[in-house]
Amino acid sequence: MNKQSLTKILNFIEENYNIWFSFADETIVNKYAFLPDSTLSLNEVLLQLELETALDFELLSDKFVIIKTTETVVNSFKTQFLKEIVIHKYLASGLSKNNTGLVTIRPEKLGILPGLIEPDVLQTIQALPGVISVDETVSNINIRGGTHDQNLMLWEGIKMYQSGHFFGLISAFNPYLTNKVNVSKNGTSAQYGDGVSSVIDMQLSNTTENKFKAGAGFNLVHADAFIKVPISKKITFQFAARRSFTDFITAPTYKQYFKRIFQDSDFTNNQESQNNTISKNENFYFYDLTGKILFDISKKDKIRISFLTINNNLNYEEQATITNTEESLNSNLTQRNIAGGISYIKNWNNSLETTAQVYFSKYNLDAKNFDILNNQRLIQENKVFDSAIKLNTKWLLNKNTNLQIGYQFFEVGISNLEDVNNPLFRSYIKEVIRSHAIYTEGQLLSKNLNTNIKAGVRLNYIPKFNTFLAEPRISFSQRFTDNFRVEFLGEFKSQTTSQIIDLQNDFLGIEKHRWVLANNADIPIIKSKQASLGLHYNSKKVLLSAEAFYKYVDGITSRSQGFQNQFQFVKAIGNYQVKGVDFLINKQFNKLNSWLSYSFTKNDYTFNALNNGNKFPNNADIAHAVTFSNTYTLNKLKLALGVNWHSGKPFTKPNDQNPILNGNINYVSPNSSNLKDYLRVDFSATHAFNVSKSIKTEAGVSIWNILNTNNTLNTYYTLDADKNVLKVKNQSLGFTPNISLRVHF
């Protein structure tokens, strides 16, 4: 059966189903599809057309359908390959979910969210059920109880080792060049390795432009600009730059961010100490540069070159008066990730496509910390160099069956340095792991579009350990009636990179995590098993969803979990298991969109060498979490108000009767207490207006924690100089206002 023009097919549908279509002529130009089976219902026909044309068919009444553009696609093969049922406007405009469990975020189309006036990619992810950050940062995103390093963070297919600016308060990825972000919590495609908790795949536009586009803006923390320039009919250049002005302007937002991030760090502790040491003249800034070159050699051959630079830099001066002499030394912390890659895409025909990619990702975390009173200088470095070759082939067997196969090679080297001058000590450790992976994955969509099965397997081989790891993946979706769908997802995964904390004051106590590689000894390969079963209802702008899940992760180390109790200095290997349920209710009215999500989880550790081998609560065990959000749109005015509540995270108290034993804190059972419940209310508003036909402007205002609720994010105990037990609390962001202004050309 050959495809026919969409114009001809729409005429056929109007005559046979007695309906009318409304659309702009350019929307359906050069669009083709298969003639639908006359036995299908109207909803099934429209769904089939959405899958084949990448257009949005919105049924306004029994007789009237509007056709709108949903996305720009590279070619007809991509369109055909992704034959999946999609829920458009999942939670908010710009978010969608398909029947493989994949959630897609499109920053350019993203509607307003509470507390955000710009489309921050990693903050937006936290609006999804089952996703939370126990410390309010984008550098510690906990997805179904996992740690942040268990999320595979990809940018243009390149693994990233840094995700945040301002040490976690702002996403490090510029949203104004990011075309889409795919988020998978389970049932991950076999093409992805690593990331036992999730995959967060960020992609720039892959289509050459024929018009110049640009934009610029600022808020109270940073300014940015981007351009998309058609160099010729075959070449497009995309570039974006962002830089904070925190090193020469002190705004209210910066003050709150600074207070949140630098509390309980060497910087703040020196200022608050009782001796004559002070830290002042701090200088902090961040920037990122993003670029991509798109070259269409021919209709069937394409080259894509991408590059990214992320940088955070802190300097501060420490002063002291020693023997009537004033001395000062400069401490600093630098965190940066540089990445680059080149891809070649070959469309052999309408049914076969091959992609080859080569990339590198380089991460550096460097700190120099001076202690004037003790005449001590500490240098710490954590460096990662990741390079890879990826080959992937997609084959459209027929209009309902797809197949992809691929091969990947990775080489990751990670080094850690500690250098102390008093007493003299130096440690330098470097590990390298090379790995090979082959995978295959097939997808079958039934003729009536009710059944979708995607299944695959990934085989990893690590020569250093002579280890083979087989990882099956599956996604199954079955629709019954027009509105109900049941979904089963499952996966086996593994990863060889992870983050640990040696000491809580590492890297000035600000960015204390360091990347390490598995060594098959005290740091094993992390392995996971996960399964989930969900039931979804979607009809008349009402979405109901319930999903039960189970996840088991083995091979974690106690140093990767950030313990601040009796296990802080213990090296042990164990596992955690999570059981839980995610609920979601989303109702869309004409101008009002509301959603309520609730997650229940039970997350427990088991370490044979800790707590007598008995289970105890995970540091990220948030039993109950609720999000209630509302957005309202009136012409070009958008308003959003949201409430975030969750039960407090676990912590460990000292024994009330005998708090000190043998000179150390005598703790009770680990994580047997919980912090007070967390509550935060956020607000945001934006208003768009046109300066001219070609210039559009948008102004926004947001308030994070509008009630200025005093939330405790973490509690731990320490001993002072007199061996008294001190309680330390880390507080959340307080009332934090922000404003923004953007111009689009």
C-alpha positions in Angstrom: 0.0 0.0 0.0 1.4 3.4 -1.0 1.1 6.6 0.9 -1.3 9.3 -0.4 -1.3 13.1 0.1 -2.9 14.2 3.3 -5.3 16.5 1.4 -6.8 13.4 -0.4 -7.0 11.5 2.9 -8.8 14.3 4.7 -11.4 14.5 1.9 -12.0 10.8 2.3 -12.4 11.1 6.1 -14.8 14.1 5.8 -17.0 12.1 3.4 -17.0 8.8 5.4 -17.2 10.2 8.9 -19.2 13.3 8.3 -16.8 15.8 9.9 -14.9 18.9 9.0 -11.2 19.8 9.3 -9.8 23.2 10.0 -6.1 24.0 9.3 -3.7 26.4 7.7 -2.7 25.4 4.2 1.0 25.2 5.0 0.4 22.8 7.8 -0.5 19.9 5.5 1.9 20.7 2.6 4.1 17.7 1.7 2.3 15.5 4.3 1.5 11.9 3.3 -0.1 9.0 5.1 -1.6 5.6 4.5 -5.3 5.5 3.7 -7.0 4.5 7.0 -9.1 1.3 7.3 -12.7 2.2 7.1 -13.5 -0.2 10.0 -11.5 2.0 12.4 -13.3 4.5 14.7 -12.8 8.2 14.2 -10.5 8.4 17.2 -8.4 5.6 15.9 -8.2 7.2 12.5 -7.0 10.5 14.0 -4.5 8.7 16.2 -3.1 6.9 13.1 -2.7 10.2 11.3 -0.9 11.8 14.3 1.6 9.0 14.3 2.2 9.2 10.5 2.3 13.0 10.1 3.6 14.3 13.4 0.6 16.7 13.4 -1.9 17.3 16.3 -5.5 16.4 15.5 -7.7 18.0 18.1 -11.4 16.9 18.1 -13.3 20.0 19.3 -16.8 18.4 18.8 -18.4 15.5 17.1 -18.2 17.3 13.8 -15.1 19.6 14.0 -11.4 18.8 14.0 -8.5 21.3 14.2 -5.1 20.3 12.7 -2.0 21.9 14.3 1.7 21.5 14.0 3.3 19.6 16.9 6.9 19.3 15.9 9.4 19.6 13.0 10.8 16.2 12.0 14.1 15.4 10.3 12.5 13.3 7.5 9.7 10.9 6.8 11.6 7.9 8.3 11.8 9.4 11.7 8.1 10.0 11.6 7.4 6.4 10.6 9.7 4.9 13.2 8.1 6.5 16.3 4.7 4.9 16.0 3.6 5.5 19.6 0.4 6.7 21.3 1.1 10.2 22.7 -0.6 12.1 25.5 -0.2 15.7 24.5 -0.2 18.4 27.2 0.8 15.9 29.9 0.6 18.1 33.1 1.4 21.3 31.1 1.8 22.3 27.5 5.2 21.3 26.2 5.1 18.0 28.1 3.9 14.7 26.5 4.0 11.0 27.4 3.9 8.1 25.0 2.8 4.5 25.5 6.4 3.3 26.2 6.5 5.3 29.4 8.7 8.0 27.9 8.0 11.6 28.9 9.1 14.3 26.5 9.7 18.0 27.5 9.8 20.6 24.8 11.3 23.8 26.4 10.3 26.1 23.5 6.6 25.1 24.0 6.7 24.6 27.7 3.9 26.3 29.6 4.4 28.1 32.8 5.1 26.1 36.0 4.9 27.3 39.6 8.1 29.1 40.8 9.6 29.1 37.3 9.6 31.9 34.8 12.0 30.3 32.4 12.0 26.7 31.1 14.6 25.2 33.4 15.0 21.6 32.1 16.0 19.8 35.4 13.5 21.8 37.6 10.7 20.8 35.2 11.5 17.1 35.6 10.8 17.4 39.3 7.2 18.1 38.4 6.8 14.5 37.3 5.4 11.9 39.7 8.1 9.9 41.4 10.8 12.6 40.9 12.0 14.7 43.8 15.1 16.4 45.1 15.6 16.0 48.9 17.8 19.1 49.0 16.0 21.3 46.4 18.8 21.1 43.8 19.1 19.9 40.3 22.4 18.2 41.2 20.6 15.8 43.5 17.6 14.6 41.7 16.2 11.4 43.3 14.1 9.3 40.9 12.2 6.6 42.7 14.6 6.6 45.6 17.9 6.6 43.6 20.9 9.0 44.0 21.7 11.6 41.4 24.7 9.8 40.0 22.3 6.9 39.1 20.6 9.2 36.5 22.2 8.9 33.0 22.4 12.6 31.9 22.9 12.8 28.2 23.3 16.0 26.1 23.3 15.3 22.3 24.0 11.7 23.2 27.0 12.7 25.3 27.3 11.7 28.9 27.5 14.7 31.2 29.1 14.7 34.7 27.9 18.2 35.8 24.3 19.2 35.8 24.0 22.4 37.7 25.0 26.0 38.0 25.4 27.7 41.4 26.3 24.3 42.7 22.9 22.8 41.9 20.3 25.6 42.1 20.0 26.2 38.3 20.2 23.8 35.4 23.4 24.0 33.5 21.8 23.3 30.2 20.6 26.3 28.2 16.9 25.7 27.5 16.7 28.1 24.5 18.6 25.8 22.2 17.3 22.5 23.7 14.6 21.1 21.4 13.4 18.3 23.5 14.2 16.2 26.7 13.3 12.6 26.9 12.9 11.2 30.4 12.7 7.5 31.1 12.2 6.1 34.6 11.8 2.5 33.6 11.5 0.3 30.4 14.5 2.2 29.0 15.5 1.6 25.4 18.3 -0.9 24.9 20.4 1.7 23.3 21.1 3.3 26.7 23.7 2.0 29.1 24.4 3.3 32.6 21.8 5.1 34.7 20.2 2.5 37.0 17.6 5.0 38.1 16.7 6.9 34.9 17.8 8.4 31.6 17.5 12.1 30.9 18.3 12.6 27.2 18.6 16.3 26.1 18.6 17.0 22.4 19.1 20.2 20.3 17.2 20.8 17.1 18.4 18.5 14.4 16.8 20.3 11.5 18.4 23.0 9.3 16.7 26.4 9.5 15.7 28.6 6.6 15.1 31.7 8.8 17.2 33.7 11.2 16.1 33.3 14.8 17.5 35.0 17.9 16.6 35.9 21.5 18.1 37.4 24.6 17.0 37.9 28.2 18.0 38.3 31.8 16.8 37.7 35.3 18.2 38.7 38.7 21.0 36.1 38.4 22.2 35.8 34.8 21.8 37.1 31.3 21.8 35.0 28.1 21.4 35.1 24.3 21.0 32.7 21.5 21.0 32.6 17.7 20.1 30.2 14.9 21.7 31.3 11.6 21.1 29.7 8.2 24.6 30.0 6.7 23.2 28.5 3.5 20.4 26.2 2.4 22.4 23.3 3.7 24.2 24.7 6.7 22.8 26.1 10.0 24.7 27.4 13.0 23.2 27.4 16.5 24.8 29.2 19.4 23.8 30.2 22.9 25.7 31.9 25.8 24.8 32.5 29.4 26.7 34.2 32.2 25.8 35.2 35.7 26.5 38.8 36.9 26.8 37.6 40.5 30.4 38.8 40.7 29.5 42.4 40.4 25.7 42.8 41.2 24.2 41.5 44.5 20.5 41.0 43.9 17.9 39.5 46.4 17.8 36.3 44.5 21.6 35.9 44.6 21.6 36.6 48.4 19.1 33.8 49.0 21.0 31.4 46.6 24.3 32.2 48.3 22.8 31.7 51.8 21.3 28.3 50.7 24.4 26.9 49.0 27.2 28.1 51.2 25.7 27.4 54.5 27.7 24.8 56.5 30.7 25.1 54.1 34.3 26.1 54.9 33.5 29.5 53.5 30.6 30.2 55.9 32.1 28.4 58.8 35.2 30.5 58.7 33.1 33.7 58.7 31.1 32.4 61.7 34.0 31.0 63.7 34.9 32.4 67.1 38.6 33.0 66.3 40.1 35.9 64.4 39.8 34.3 61.0 37.4 35.8 58.5 36.6 35.1 54.8 35.6 38.0 52.6 35.9 39.4 49.1 34.1 36.4 47.6 33.9 36.3 43.8 31.4 33.8 42.3 30.2 33.5 38.7 29.1 30.9 36.2 28.7 30.6 32.5 27.9 28.1 29.7 28.4 28.1 26.0 26.4 25.8 23.7 26.7 25.4 19.9 25.8 23.1 17.0 26.6 23.0 13.3 24.1 21.3 11.0 25.3 20.3 7.5 23.0 18.5 5.1 25.4 17.1 2.6 22.5 15.8 0.6 18.9 14.7 1.2 20.3 11.4 2.5 23.5 12.4 4.2 23.8 14.7 7.2 26.6 15.8 9.6 26.0 17.3 13.0 28.7 18.8 15.2 27.9 19.8 18.9 29.9 21.4 21.7 29.2 22.6 25.2 31.1 24.3 28.0 29.8 24.6 31.6 31.8 26.5 34.3 31.3 27.5 37.9 34.0 29.5 39.7 34.3 30.6 43.4 37.2 32.6 44.9 37.4 34.0 48.4 40.0 35.5 50.6 40.8 34.2 54.0 42.4 36.7 56.5 43.9 36.3 59.9 46.2 38.2 62.3 49.1 36.0 63.4 51.8 37.4 65.7 50.6 40.9 65.0 50.9 40.4 61.3 47.9 40.3 59.0 48.0 37.5 56.5 45.6 36.6 53.7 45.4 33.8 51.2 43.0 32.9 48.4 40.9 29.8 48.3 39.0 28.7 45.2 36.8 26.1 43.7 36.2 25.5 40.0 33.8 23.0 38.5 33.5 22.6 34.7 32.3 20.1 32.0 33.4 20.4 28.4 31.9 18.2 25.8 31.9 17.8 22.0 30.7 15.3 19.4 30.3 14.7 15.7 27.5 12.6 14.2 27.0 11.3 10.6 23.4 10.3 9.6 22.8 8.2 6.5 19.2 7.7 5.2 19.6 4.7 2.9 16.0 4.8 1.9 12.6 5.5 3.6 13.0 2.3 5.7 16.6 2.3 6.7 18.7 4.8 8.7 22.2 4.6 10.2 23.9 7.0 12.7 27.5 7.1 13.7 28.8 9.3 16.5 32.1 10.0 18.2 32.2 12.2 21.3 34.2 13.2 24.4 33.2 14.6 27.8 35.7 16.1 30.2 34.9 17.0 33.8 37.1 18.8 36.2 36.5 19.7 39.9 39.4 21.6 41.4 39.7 23.1 44.9 42.5 24.8 46.8 41.7 25.5 50.4 43.9 27.4 52.8 43.8 27.2 56.6 45.9 30.2 57.8 45.8 29.4 61.5 47.0 25.9 61.0 49.4 26.8 58.2 47.8 24.2 56.0 47.0 24.1 52.3 44.8 21.4 50.8 44.5 20.7 47.0 41.8 18.4 45.7 41.1 17.4 42.2 38.5 15.1 40.5 38.9 14.6 36.8 36.9 12.6 34.3 37.6 12.0 30.6 34.9 10.0 28.8 35.1 9.1 25.1 32.9 6.9 23.0 32.0 5.6 19.6 28.3 4.8 18.9 26.8 3.1 15.8 23.0 2.7 15.5 20.8 1.3 12.7 17.0 1.7 12.5 15.0 -0.4 10.1 11.3 0.0 9.4 10.3 -3.5 8.5 6.7 -2.4 7.7 4.4 0.3 8.9 3.8 -1.5 12.2 7.2 -3.1 13.0 10.5 -1.5 13.7 13.9 -2.8 14.5 17.1 -1.2 15.7 20.6 -2.6 16.3 23.8 -1.0 17.5 27.3 -1.2 18.9 29.0 1.2 21.4 32.5 1.5 22.7 33.3 3.6 25.8 36.6 4.5 27.5 36.3 6.3 30.9 39.2 7.5 32.9 38.8 9.0 36.4 41.5 10.4 38.6 41.4 11.8 42.2 44.1 13.9 43.8 44.6 15.0 47.4 47.7 17.1 48.3 48.3 18.4 51.9 51.4 20.4 52.9 51.1 20.1 56.7 51.4 17.3 57.5 52.9 16.3 54.2 50.6 13.9 52.3 49.8 13.2 48.7 47.4 10.7 47.1 46.8 10.3 43.4 44.5 7.5 42.1 43.5 7.0 38.5 41.3 4.2 37.1 40.4 3.4 33.4 37.6 1.2 32.2 36.9 0.3 28.6 33.6 -1.4 27.7 31.8 -2.7 24.6 28.1 -3.0 24.1 25.9 -4.5 21.4 22.1 -4.3 21.5 19.0 -5.0 19.5 15.4 -3.9 20.0 12.2 -4.4 18.2 8.9 -2.7 18.3 5.5 -4.0 17.2 2.3 -1.9 17.0 -0.9 -3.8 16.3 -2.9 -2.8 13.2 -5.7 -1.4 15.4 -3.1 0.6 17.4 -4.3 -0.9 20.7 -1.2 -3.0 21.4 2.3 -1.8 21.5 5.3 -3.9 22.4 8.9 -2.8 22.5 11.5 -5.3 23.7 15.2 -5.5 23.5 18.4 -6.7 25.1 21.8 -5.0 25.7 25.0 -7.0 26.2 27.9 -5.3 27.9 31.4 -6.6 28.0 34.1 -5.1 30.3 37.5 -6.6 29.4 39.2 -5.3 32.6 37.0 -7.6 34.7 36.3 -10.1 32.0 32.6 -9.5 32.8 29.5 -9.9 30.5 26.3 -8.2 31.6 23.0 -9.1 29.8 20.3 -6.4 30.3 16.8 -7.2 28.9 14.3 -4.3 28.5 10.6 -4.4 27.8 7.7 -2.0 27.4 4.2 -3.3 26.9 1.0 -1.2 26.5 -2.5 -2.5 25.9 -5.4 -0.2 25.3 -8.9 -1.4 26.0 -11.9 0.8 25.2 -11.1 4.2 23.9 -9.9 5.6 27.2 -8.2 3.0 29.3 -4.6 1.7 28.9 -2.6 -0.8 30.9 1.2 -0.5 30.8 4.0 -2.8 32.0 7.6 -1.7 32.0 10.7 -3.6 33.1 14.5 -3.5 32.8 17.9 -4.7 33.9 20.7 -2.1 34.0 24.2 -1.5 35.3 26.7 1.3 35.7 30.5 1.5 36.4 30.6 5.2 37.4 29.3 6.6 40.7 29.9 9.4 43.1 31.2 9.1 46.6 31.9 11.4 49.6 35.2 10.8 51.5 34.7 13.7 54.0 31.9 16.1 54.4 34.2 19.1 54.0 35.8 17.9 50.8 36.0 20.6 48.1 35.3 23.3 50.6 32.2 21.5 51.8 30.3 22.9 48.8 30.5 20.3 46.1 31.7 17.3 48.1 30.8 14.5 45.7 33.6 13.0 43.5 33.3 10.6 40.6 34.9 7.2 40.9 35.1 4.0 38.8 34.2 0.5 39.8 37.2 -1.6 40.6 35.4 -4.9 41.4 36.7 -4.7 45.0 35.5 -2.0 47.4 33.6 -0.3 44.5 31.6 -2.9 42.6 29.6 -2.5 39.4 26.1 -1.2 40.3 23.3 -3.4 39.0 19.5 -2.9 39.1 16.3 -4.6 38.4 13.0 -2.7 38.0 9.4 -3.4 37.1 6.2 -1.4 37.1 2.6 -1.8 36.3 0.3 1.1 35.5 -3.3 1.9 34.6 -4.1 5.1 32.7 -7.3 6.8 31.8 -7.5 9.7 29.4 -10.7 11.3 28.1 -12.2 14.7 27.7 -9.2 16.5 29.1 -9.1 14.3 32.2 -6.0 12.2 32.9 -5.9 9.6 35.7 -2.9 7.5 36.3 -1.8 4.9 38.8 1.6 3.1 38.7 3.0 0.6 41.1 6.7 -0.1 40.9 9.5 -2.2 42.5 13.3 -1.4 42.1 16.3 -3.3 43.5 19.7 -1.8 43.2 22.8 -3.8 44.3 26.5 -2.9 44.6 26.1 0.5 46.2 28.8 1.7 48.6 28.1 3.4 51.9 30.4 6.3 50.8 28.0 7.0 47.9 25.1 7.6 50.2 26.4 10.6 52.2 25.9 9.2 55.7 26.5 11.7 58.5 25.9 9.2 61.4 27.7 6.2 62.8 28.4 5.0 59.3 30.1 8.2 58.0 33.6 6.7 57.9 32.7 3.1 57.3 33.3 1.5 54.0 30.6 -1.1 53.2 28.8 -2.6 50.2 25.1 -3.1 50.1 21.8 -2.6 48.3 18.5 -0.8 48.5 15.0 -1.8 47.4 12.1 0.6 46.7 8.5 -0.3 46.6 5.9 2.4 45.8 3.0 3.8 43.9 2.6 7.0 41.9 -0.8 8.6 41.4 -1.7 11.5 39.1 -4.9 13.4 38.4 -4.8 16.0 35.7 -7.9 18.1 34.6 -7.7 20.7 31.8 -10.4 23.3 31.6 -10.6 26.0 28.9 -8.1 28.4 30.7 -7.3 26.5 33.8 -5.1 23.4 34.1 -4.8 21.6 37.5 -3.0 18.5 38.5 -2.5 16.6 41.8 0.2 13.9 42.2 0.9 11.7 45.1 3.8 9.2 45.6 4.1 6.6 48.3 7.5 4.8 48.6 9.2 2.4 51.0 12.9 2.6 50.5 15.3 0.5 52.6 19.0 -0.2 52.7 20.6 -3.6 53.4 24.4 -3.6 54.2 25.7 -6.9 55.7 28.4 -5.0 57.5 26.1 -2.3 58.9 23.2 -2.4 61.5 23.9 -6.2 62.0 22.8 -6.8 58.5 19.2 -5.6 59.2 17.3 -3.3 56.9 17.1 0.4 57.8 15.6 3.4 55.9 17.3 4.9 53.0 18.7 8.5 53.3 16.3 9.4 50.4 13.3 7.6 51.9 10.5 10.1 51.4 7.4 8.1 52.3 4.8 10.6 51.1 5.1 13.3 48.5 2.3 15.5 47.2 2.3 18.2 44.4 -0.8 20.3 43.7 -0.4 22.8 40.8 -2.6 25.2 38.9 -1.9 27.2 35.8 -4.2 29.8 34.3 -3.9 31.4 30.9 -5.8 34.5 29.8 -4.7 35.7 26.4 -1.0 36.4 26.8 -1.1 36.4 30.6 0.0 33.2 32.3 -0.3 32.5 36.1 0.8 29.5 38.1 0.5 28.6 41.8 1.7 25.3 43.3 2.1 23.5 46.6 4.8 21.0 47.3 4.6 18.8 50.4 6.5 15.7 51.5 7.3 13.9 54.7 10.7 14.6 56.2 13.8 12.6 55.3 15.3 10.2 57.8 18.2 11.1 60.2 19.9 9.6 63.2 19.8 11.0 66.7 22.3 10.5 69.5 21.3 8.4 72.5 19.5 10.7 74.9 20.7 8.8 78.0 24.3 8.4 76.9 25.1 10.7 74.0 28.9 10.2 74.1 30.7 6.8 74.2 34.5 6.4 74.2 34.9 10.0 73.0 32.5 9.6 70.0 28.8 10.3 69.5 26.7 7.4 70.6 23.9 7.1 68.0 20.6 5.2 68.2 19.4 3.0 65.4 20.3 4.5 62.0 17.7 6.7 60.3 15.1 6.0 63.0 13.9 9.6 63.1 12.5 11.9 60.5 12.7 15.6 59.9 9.6 17.7 60.1 7.4 17.7 57.0 8.5 19.9 54.1 6.1 22.5 52.7 6.6 25.0 49.9 4.3 27.2 48.0 5.5 28.8 44.7 4.1 31.4 42.4 4.9 32.7 38.9 3.5 34.9 36.2 4.4 35.9 32.7 3.0 38.3 30.2 3.9 38.4 26.5 3.5 41.3 24.2 4.6 42.2 20.6 6.9 45.2 20.1 6.6 44.7 16.3 5.7 42.0 13.8 9.2 40.5 14.2 10.0 41.3 17.8 8.2 39.5 20.7 8.8 40.3 24.3 7.9 38.4 27.5 8.2 39.6 31.1 7.9 37.4 34.2 8.0 37.4 37.9 8.3 34.4 40.3 8.5 33.8 44.0 9.9 30.5 45.3 8.6 29.7 48.8 6.1 32.5 48.9 5.2 31.7 52.5 8.9 31.8 53.6 8.4 28.4 55.2 11.5 27.4 57.3 12.1 23.9 56.0 15.0 21.8 57.3 16.6 19.8 54.6 19.2 17.9 56.6 20.2 17.4 60.3 23.3 15.9 61.7 25.4 16.0 64.9 29.0 16.8 65.6 31.3 17.4 68.6 32.7 20.8 69.6 36.1 21.5 71.1 34.8 20.6 74.5 33.3 17.3 73.4 29.8 18.6 73.6 27.2 17.3 71.0 26.1 20.0 68.6 23.1 19.8 66.3 23.5 21.2 62.8 20.6 22.0 60.5 20.7 22.8 56.8 17.9 25.0 55.8 16.0 25.3 52.5 15.6 28.4 50.3 13.5 31.1 51.9 11.4 33.7 50.2 13.2 34.0 46.9 11.8 36.5 44.3 13.0 36.7 40.7 12.1 38.7 37.6 12.9 38.2 33.9 12.6 39.9 30.6 13.1 38.2 27.2 13.1 39.4 23.6 12.7 37.1 20.6 13.5 38.1 17.1 
